[in-house]
Amino acid sequence: MKDIIDLMKDERGQGMAEYGLIIALVAIVVIVALTALGTRLKAKFDKVSDTLK
């Protein structure tokens, strides 16, 4: 029983899991930002293209 309790208290892998979650969150934010900016940039380039025609 003591071995099971000691195993549950072991936190060695916890740091890597937290880093993984942070990286995933940053990746989601970057994807959303690029998607939003990409749409705006496309609209601006389309406007310039239409003006030049």
N, C-alpha and C positions, 0 to 999 in steps of 0.2 A: 504494500500500500504506500509506503514511503517513497518508493521509486516512481510511482504514478504521480504523486504530489510534487516531487522534485521535477519531473518532466513537464508538468503544467506550469511551474514557476520559471522554467528556462526561457529566457528572452533573447537568445542569441540571434535568431532569425527575424526578430521583430523589426529591426532597423532596416533591413533590406526590403521588407514588405512595405514599410512606410515610404521609403524612397521610390519604390515602384508606383505607389499610389500618387505621389507628388508628380512624378514624370508623366503618368497618365493624365492627370488633371491639366498640367501645362500643355500637353499635346492637344487636348480637347480645346483649350482656350485658343491656341495658335490656329487650329483648323477653323474654328468659328470666326476668328478675326480675319483670316485670309479669305474665307468665303465671303464675308461682308465686304471687305475691301475689293475683292476681285469683281464683285457685282458692280460696285461704284466705278471702278476703273474701266470696266467694259462699257458702261454707259457713257463715260467721258470720251473714250476712244470712238465709240459709235457716233457721238455728237460731232466730234472733230471730223470724222470721215464724211459724214453727211454734209457738213459745212464746206468741205473741200470739193464735193461733187458738183 
